[in-house]
Amino acid sequence: MAKRGYNRDTIRGGASEWDVSRPLSSYLKLLGRLLAHPIRFFELLPKVPDPRAPALFLVFSGLLAAVVWLVAGGIYPALVALVLPLPLSLILAGPYHLAAWGGRHGYLVTWRVLAYPLGYLLPLTAVPGLRWVAAAYTGVLLLAVGLAVVKQISFGRAFLSCLVVTGLLFAAYPALPG
């Protein structure tokens, strides 16, 4: 049971939180949950503005993405994949937070919603063709589900907002190969 003064929104280390003590098994377990039951994943995601677990998850995902990019694209893309995840997630959370304006919780919880799907997307960006499909699935569908569940806005509003934001991001990067 929860301790006095805590509820499901404030308990840390929830079922959808990445566990730093067993990074790879926790990574795979959360990936399965996110793909199989995204609504349940976001329902269990702790709604606290604590950035530690998602930030460490993005660092771990950056390491995996760097290994994949090293094999697929060389040293320079691998270095970018290593250092880009955390700053990119903080920047991308801005438009998604504005799109869900008026919903419950603040920017850090919106960033938390974005961090996990983005972390899983990063290694897939090294695969030509698949990167765009995975980015569209992540940016439109997974984030729409996450924003609707966590920010408690309608799915239609979340879906249209994510469609617009992801479309603008795609339009901003037309010169990327693959």
BELPEKA-V710153 format. One record per helix or strand of 3 or more residues. SS is the DSSP state (A for helix, B for strand). FROM is the first residue (numbers start at 1). LEN is the number of residues. If there is no record, write none. Layout:
# BELPEKA-V710153
[[SS/FROM/LEN] [SS/FROM/LEN]]
This chain:
# BELPEKA-V710153
[[A/20/17] [A/38/7] [A/52/21] [A/75/25] [A/107/18] [A/130/21] [A/155/18]]
